[in-house]
Amino acid sequence: MFLPGKDDRAVMDKHRLSRLLVEGDRSIAAAWADAIASCHDVAVERPPHKSLVMARARDSVRQQPFYVGEILVTECTVKVDGVIGFGMIMGDEPDMAWRLAVIDAACNAHLPEVEEWLPRLLAEERVIAARQQGEYTKAARTRVNFETVEDYIGKV
């Protein structure tokens, strides 16, 4: 799935779209899903339900994958004008899972409304990046610089 843009730099894949909708302002997803539902036929194929998925990690020594445990997710499957969409989010969030599924189906159906979303998504991406940079800066200020006795003696 791609959201069309005027140039190659303005392409939005599903992973990027989902990240922006989940990490960004949740009212964006709510507004878009409600707008799609008001203008198009939305049928719930599988209502929001909780599931467990296995969390994979990689062993730092052998580089072998292993499962560290289970994560609670909420999933939903819908059809918008006969085109299927799927939404999944960590935690117990049935409304957000439905919204993600509706937006996914709208993108899969190449609805005309989807083209109008790109500028707002790119703006939200900049807001998220600025927020994450601020959090990184705040965390970096609390970093402790550990010196060994040998390092200290060498400086004296």
C-alpha positions in Angstrom: 0.0 0.0 0.0 1.3 3.4 -0.8 -0.3 6.8 -0.3 0.4 8.6 -3.5 2.5 11.8 -3.4 3.9 14.3 -5.8 7.4 12.9 -5.7 9.2 9.7 -4.6 10.1 11.2 -1.2 6.4 11.5 -0.2 5.6 7.8 -0.3 3.9 6.3 2.8 4.2 2.5 3.4 1.9 0.6 5.8 4.6 0.4 8.5 5.2 4.1 8.5 1.5 4.9 8.3 0.7 2.7 11.3 3.6 4.1 13.3 2.4 7.7 12.7 -1.2 6.9 13.5 -0.3 5.1 16.7 2.5 7.3 18.0 1.0 10.6 16.8 -2.2 12.5 17.7 -4.9 9.8 18.1 -7.6 12.3 17.0 -6.2 12.1 13.4 -7.0 8.4 13.2 -10.4 9.0 14.8 -11.4 11.7 12.4 -10.2 9.8 9.3 -11.9 6.6 10.3 -15.2 8.4 11.1 -15.0 10.3 7.8 -14.6 7.1 5.9 -17.4 5.4 7.8 -19.8 8.2 7.1 -19.2 8.2 3.4 -18.5 4.5 2.6 -19.9 1.1 3.4 -18.0 -0.2 6.3 -18.6 -3.9 7.3 -16.9 -5.4 10.3 -15.6 -8.9 9.2 -14.1 -9.7 12.6 -14.9 -7.4 15.5 -12.1 -6.1 17.8 -10.8 -8.9 19.9 -7.8 -9.4 22.2 -5.0 -11.8 21.2 -1.6 -12.7 22.3 1.4 -12.6 20.0 4.9 -13.8 20.7 7.6 -11.1 21.0 10.8 -12.1 19.2 14.3 -11.0 20.1 17.8 -11.9 19.0 20.5 -13.4 21.2 23.4 -10.9 21.2 26.0 -13.6 21.3 24.9 -16.2 18.8 22.5 -13.9 16.9 19.8 -16.6 17.1 16.2 -15.5 17.4 14.2 -16.5 20.5 10.8 -15.6 22.0 10.9 -13.4 25.1 7.2 -13.6 25.9 3.7 -12.7 24.8 2.3 -9.3 24.1 -1.4 -8.5 24.4 -2.8 -6.9 21.2 -6.2 -5.9 19.9 -7.0 -6.9 16.3 -9.9 -6.0 14.0 -10.8 -6.8 10.4 -13.2 -4.7 8.3 -14.3 -4.2 4.7 -14.7 -0.7 3.2 -16.7 -0.9 0.0 -15.8 -4.6 -0.2 -12.0 -4.1 0.3 -10.5 -5.7 3.3 -8.5 -3.9 6.0 -6.7 -5.1 9.1 -5.8 -3.2 12.3 -3.7 -4.3 15.3 -2.4 -2.4 18.3 -0.7 -3.3 21.5 -2.9 -3.4 24.5 -6.7 -3.4 25.0 -7.8 -0.7 22.5 -10.8 -1.9 20.5 -11.7 1.5 19.1 -8.2 2.1 17.8 -7.9 -1.3 16.3 -11.2 -0.6 14.4 -9.9 2.8 13.2 -6.6 1.3 12.0 -8.6 -1.4 10.1 -10.8 1.2 8.5 -7.9 3.4 7.4 -6.0 0.3 6.1 -9.0 -0.7 4.0 -9.4 2.8 2.7 -5.8 2.8 1.6 -6.2 -0.7 0.1 -9.3 0.5 -1.8 -7.4 3.6 -3.1 -10.2 5.9 -2.0 -9.8 9.5 -3.1 -9.8 10.7 0.5 -6.5 8.9 1.1 -4.6 11.3 -1.2 -5.6 14.2 1.0 -4.0 12.6 4.1 -0.3 12.8 3.1 0.4 16.4 4.0 -1.1 15.9 7.5 0.8 12.7 8.0 4.1 14.3 7.0 3.4 17.2 9.4 2.6 14.7 12.2 5.8 12.8 11.4 7.8 16.0 12.1 6.0 16.5 15.4 6.8 13.0 16.5 10.4 13.4 15.5 10.7 16.6 17.5 9.1 15.0 20.5 11.4 12.0 20.3 14.5 14.3 20.0 13.4 16.2 23.1 13.0 12.9 25.0 16.5 11.8 23.8 18.0 15.1 24.8 16.4 14.9 28.3 17.6 11.3 28.7 21.2 12.2 27.5 21.4 14.8 30.3 21.0 12.1 32.9 23.8 9.9 31.5 26.5 9.1 34.0 30.1 9.0 32.8 31.9 6.2 34.7 35.7 6.4 34.9 37.9 3.6 36.1 40.6 4.3 38.7 43.2 3.9 35.9 41.5 6.6 33.8 41.4 8.9 36.8 45.1 8.3 37.8 46.2 8.9 34.2 44.5 12.3 34.2 46.2 13.5 37.5 
